[in-house]
Amino acid sequence: MAKAPSIVSPKRIATEAFTDAAAAVARLEEIYERNTAFLRQRFQAYLKGEKLATRVRAVYPFVRITTDTHARLDSRLAYGFVSGPGVHETTVTRPDLFRAYFTEQIRLLLVNHRVPVEIGESDEPIPVHFAYRRDISSEAGFAGSPAERMLRDFFDTPDLATMDDAIVNGTWQRAGAPVPLAMFRAARVDYSLHRLYHYTGTDPEHFQNFVIFTNYQFYVEAFARICRERMAAGDPNGDAFVEPGNLVMPNARFGGPGPTTAAPERMPQMPAFHLVMPDYGGITMINIGTGPSNARNITDHVAVMRPYAWLMLGHCAGLRNTQQLGDYVLAHGYVREDHVLDEELPLWVPIPALAEMQVAIEQAVGEVTGLSGFELKRVMRTGTVASVDNRNWEIGDHAAIIRRLSQSRAIALDMEAAAIAANGFRFRVPYGTLLCVSDKPLHGEIKLAGMAGEFYRQRVGQHLEIGLRALEKLKAQERERLHSRKLRSFAEVAFQ
């Protein structure tokens, strides 16, 4: 029998208990930075031809808390406490990126349970690809060679079988293992951080805590124009505006240089734009394109950033004859005929309207349009949105389509809203949807090129202003109110 190769690793750092959150996070960063540097150093030597006789491995740091009671300080909280007695643990990555987040989560654990947290080295290997912040090919000069075929003989590589969403989906089962402390383990987070750059063309460092998803480029063009104007005018709140390619436009009040990089030769698949504010309190807008698959894909990855809220602004087909082109639809329910989350979130699971989101959006519509009370119903309806996976849904068995839409009481139809809301529910991220009626195919008003151009000119600016106003209202709310208990399950993880 062949002898298993030995493993070379950095000297293990002993597990230590902490009662100060900042000190605990500093130890997380110490372990992470040392271990990823070790992997990069050994990998660079490997690329230069150094012969390896053993496997090379470094592991992620962990956070652990052990409690022996169900008691906690404040039962009103939605997060910041463990679900019951026992050992609760998670691996973590990128403490530099998530420093404020980890500090808050650990501080709440210390306050609510009055026991120390432990920081140490886990048994979860760091894939060598994830030892690099962006791309191992460009940062390490690793462009594919015979060395690539041998890579897994010496280094840990991403293992998708261990990067599932069992914790999020409520299907996690490991007898005798510590109870999860967070929604995602470290490698799952790293995977999404790398995917975010790939899809959006911007680094995770630029993502803000309030996110707008849209399915039309017109919206991001309007958002970019507003943000550039605010930065040029020395906006008192914003720090910078970031576009794909990590093109950074600093706020003029800082007196610094202009954009720091050149625009990319081609746009990424789902370009992201970031109005950067202190403490990640700004707004990220992403053009997700068309279809539920895109919507599910990008929200799977944005979720690891643990945003405070996300909002869908897009266009829809109006299903009622009383609606006019340009009317707004505030979704309070969803018919999920897009099928992209059927396995992870069964159709029998309701996707409820969240009061905090609904109120903020409705108030924003009223303030921007100047209408209130019964008059607001002239331009906005609240009701069910049906999301489908067939762009040509209206071509088919017309009677069956009408019957299903009528039975559901749907007032609008699109392709992305239900997936975004369902993934918000699944990932415990507050969600909302405000759509704008761009056509009424069931009533003979089909969106043609000329009609669409005029519609976009008239409505995009106002619709975007409403979305921005709604997010400002959400920012003004207490975090504890926005992240309410209604999104949490029976035995929930402690981290937000």
C-alpha angles and dihedrals in degrees: 000000000000114000114244111246116253121243127238115207137160115272108282117254111225119246112255135190120235134193095182118074096208092051091048092053091047089057090049089054093046092054095043096047094046094048097046091047088052091054093047092049094050092044093051089051089049091053089051090058103265109157115238120207096176139038117267117223140168126173139218121256119249138213117214136179127183121200134176100195141057091224121113135170102247123024093188093074122102094206141006097081137077121247097241148324118323143065115315120188145163137179117234139200138196100022087177091062097038098036096122092043095050092044092054095045094048092044090055092050091052092048097044099043104025093217127110124260121231124227122194148120118301131208092246110110120226108234107234090235089062093052084079119072097223121000129353091208096058099032097044099029089242104152102159125284140145085293089067092062090054096043096099091051090068110017136045112250130193111292109199091193089070095043098071128132096239092130093051093044094049093241098108113129126167114150112222095008123119115271113258115264096192139031093247135035119225101265091050089054092047091051092055094044089058091045092052092060091045095052103033104031093230133097120252089244089075098053114113131211096250116061134191120196119197136174098212132070090218089074096052091046090054091045092050092050092051093047094048090051091050093050092047090050093051097251108212094224109036125080101192147334118239126198133184112299088040088276102174123200107190121212110268091229089072090060093222131137125286127259111345100213139028122262114263120262090238133017120252122246095263107018117208128207123194131202096199119211133169116289091013089289095140134092132271119198122195128188100216095181123218130330143035094266091063090045093052093043098054095041090051087062102035088054092072088065087064096224120196094232143345130208133197117219112179148119129278144179112260111228101191124077090222092064122095129209106271095031117134128238120204106198117224096165139018136219102209106211093141093088096203094119102031093116098043096040113023118223091245089068109097119227101212128204110252112228095213092054095042094051094047093050095046092048090049092052090051095048095047096043094039091232129122142174116000091352090064088068088071090074106020138048127188115215150100122325120205116210119198137183095222115083090196094050093140091063106079140047096000096188093052092048092051092048095051094046091047094049091052092049088230116173098185141024131209139145106241113034099081094049092050093047093044092051090047088055091045095049095039093244115141108246140189139175132213114174132182122220108242100166143003106213094171088059100044097263102122119178106247127177099265095041091048094052092053092045092052092050092052103042113026096077095049094043092052092047089054091051093049091047091050092053091050088056091050091050089056092057124091111266090231090058096048094046093051129173093254091084095051127091131224099273101025130181117252100235119086 
